[in-house]
Amino acid sequence: MKDPSVAAKVTKQLRGRRGAKRSEEGKINMSIAAKKSWNNAKKRRMIISNAMSSYMQNGGREHLSKVKKGRKFSEEHKRKIALNHADFSGSKHPLFGSKFIWINDGQKRMRFNGKENEIPNGFIKGYKL
């Protein structure tokens, strides 16, 4: 960026990134279409408004997900979670029984599915690069 020709080229590229130019009529039509597609738009706006109000009252410091912190699931909801939860314990885990190590040659790393004493020449045990 210290070179004026490079700076000019970057500036020229960035000036073109202003987004699509839309007419006022086009903007209104897009707004109407979006509002028609919302189910329970008023309810959704109220939920977002309440969440943003509490967020902004704290000066924007509190993350929005903390609003839901501490909520309890109903027994029915817990049952649905249990029914749909995949069990990956023990032998049901996709990697159960596989033994591998990470090896690298200083430029690339790979997972090696073999015994430690069969590492290819030029490779060492480890994940680092």
Residue pairs with C-beta under 8 A, 6 or more apart in sequence:
1 7
1 10
22 30
35 41
38 44
51 64
51 67
52 64
54 62
54 67
55 62
55 64
55 67
73 81
88 94
90 96
91 97
98 113
99 113
100 111
100 112
100 113
101 111
101 112
101 116
101 125
102 109
102 110
102 111
102 112
102 125
102 126
102 127
103 109
103 110
103 111
103 112
103 119
103 120
103 123
103 124
103 125
103 126
104 110
104 123
104 124
104 126
104 127
104 128
104 129
105 122
105 123
105 124
106 129
107 129
108 129
109 127
109 128
109 129
112 119
112 120
112 123
116 125
119 125
